[in-house]
Amino acid sequence: MTTATETPARHAAVRKVRLRGERSPLASVALHLTLIVASVIAVFPVLWVLLTSLKPAKYATTTDFFRETTFLNYTNLIRDTEFLNWFANSVIISALSTVIGVFVAATTGYAVSRFRFPGKRGLMWTLLITQMFPVAVLIVPIYNIMSTLGLLNQPTGLVITYLTISVPFCAWMMKGFFDTIPREIDESGEVDGLTPFGTFFRLILPLAKPGLAVTAFYSFITAWGEVAYASAFLVGDENLTLAGGLQKFVNQYGAQWGPMTAASVLIAIPAALVFLFAQKHLVTGMSAGAVKG
């Protein structure tokens, strides 16, 4: 039974608990200012590149962003350089790297998740250890391998190289994602007479869309924005990718800021489109893939 003296004390305790979850006006102002500053810092470089691409060369290194605004940098880039060839090469290499990478990573992750076979533990350790080597260590041995196979200055060689980067990480992530899918679904496929391949393609893959989206996004970005391998393995203006082509605008005497910033804006568009297409699956896929290892 509650007495009259206990009621005010209880209400005061409830109010104190509620107030603990509320921010003071000063804390709210500080939080919003922090978010505004962080947003400005994040957007500022992108905005600077965009505005610089719309300036004449004489204003390229100044803050006169809206003086004599022009699209001449874009027209000169497309008309006077091999930009369209670089763009086409990047699209082909990135698309092949994404499609093959998703297939190999998904099948490898499913096999490791569902089946027992000799060398399974060694395979998983291999996939993990390969992520520990930096590009500077791998570029020389991979270059020698591609040279021996006659794949230098060939899109195929670059695709294989990018697969060695993306597949180990993506296969490990897909394995964790497949671990979250109940094995009863595989058993129901067997009861219905499906082969392991049929179960994988018809039952499991539709449930793995978030994981596949993350794998596709990572594979695409790895190939689209990579510089070191593309610069070392490809020569000749007509064979370069976008990453290698951008280096043509920088030399020992200076930089051509107009065409370089215009190219940077055009390069960012496909990456942004891929991100917008996959964003609804990214958080789900990455969090699910991290549940089990």
Summary of the structure (lengths in Angstrom):
residues: 293
radius of gyration: 26.4
end to end distance: 53.5
largest distance: 90.9
contacts: 834
relative contact order: 0.13
helix: 77%
strand: 1%
